[in-house]
Amino acid sequence: MLNRFLEFFIVGLILGVLEDLIAISLATEKEIDLRVFVIAFFVAFPFAVFSELIVDHDKFRKLMSRWFKRS
């Protein structure tokens, strides 16, 4: 279970940082340097933690399936 968590957490963190860097680059035309990368990392980190601890939890999936039952 820890392996699954770490795999998806790391992939989610990498994709989150990459997404933030693309958005920063397109919106500000700022050159991507270490400072911008660190900021993107700290912005993406809580979302990666949230998605792995909450959204990927079995209880959350069961709750969502009850709320959005298919008829």
C-alpha positions, 0 to 999 in steps of 0.5 A: 500500500505504501508503494502504491501511495508513493508511486502515485504521489511522486507521479502526481507531484511531478505532473503538478510541478510540470503543469505549474511551470507551463502555466507560469511560462505561458502567463508571465513569459518569465524564464524558468529558473530554480526559484520559479521551480521551487515555488511551483514545487511548493504549490503542487505539493499540497495538492499531490498530498491531498489527492493521494490521501483523500481522493484515492482513499477507498472511503472517498470512492465509496462516498462518491459512488453513493452520491453519483449513482448510475441509474 
